[in-house]
Amino acid sequence: MANEIGFSLCKLPNGRLTHGPIATGTPTSVGIPVQCPSGSTLYGLFHTHPGSMGVPYPSQQDIKSQRLTGAKISCIQSDKALKCFKLKGAR
């Protein structure tokens, strides 16, 4: 089974997105470094849910991480789909 990968989604002053360092985890988790390139700000988190059992929906840990970091969105890529989610109350 493949390992999860993840990174911070960062917003540049012109509104375009870039990303922070790419992290590789285990088949079931990844520690995403909350780092953005100079001049950009944290906008969201991206990570994969690989394998045939992976679904593009956030786990309870994914939701907790999003809340703790203040990320506005969380994007999850499975083997079949990419979905992004905004937390209730996020701006």
N, C-alpha and C positions, 0 to 999 in steps of 0.2 A: 504494500500500500504506500502511496505517496505521502510525503509530509506536507503539512500546511505551510503556506508562506503568507507574509503580511507586511504591510507598511502603512505609514501615515499618509493621508491625502492632505496636501497643503495648498492653500490658495495664495496666488501671487496678487500684487496690487492691481494688475490689469484684469483680474477675475479668472484667469486661466488656472488650471490645476497642475500641480507637479507632485512629486512624492518624496518621502524621506527614505532612510536606509531600508533595504529589503531584508527581512528576517526569515529564517527557515526554522520551523519547529518540529514537532512530532506528528504522527498521523492524526492526532486528535486535538492539538493545541499549538499556538504560536504566541510568543511574547513580542508584541509589536512595539518597537522603539518609537516613542512619541517625540520625534525630532523632525523639524522642517528646515529646508534650506534658508539661508539668510534672506531676509526680506519677505518671507512668506509666513503665513499663520496656519495653525491646525484647522482643518475643515472637517476631516472625517478619518475613518479607519477602513482599510481594505484587508481582507484575508480570504483564503480558500477553505473550502470544505471538500477535500478530494475523495475520490473513490466512489464506488457504486452506491454506497450508503450515504454519501454527502448530500445535504440539501442546502439550497441557498437562503436559509432562514437563520436568524440569530439564535444562539443558545442563551441560556440565562447568564453564563459567563460573558458572552459577547455584549449583552445589554449592560451588564455591570461595568465592563471595561469602557464602553461608550460613555456611560454616566460619569465615571471617575475621571476620564480625560477631558470631558467637555466637548467631545467631537459632536458635530451637528448631524452627521450621517455615518452609517456603517454599511459598507458594501461587501457582499459575500458572493464568491464565485464557486459554484459546484461544477461537476463535470458537464452539466447540461445547461446551466443558466447563471446569469449574473443579476442580483437584485440588490437594491440599495434601500435603506430604511432610515427614517428620521424619527428620533425619539419624541414622544409626546412632550410638549413644552419646550423643545429645542428651537432656537431662533436661527 
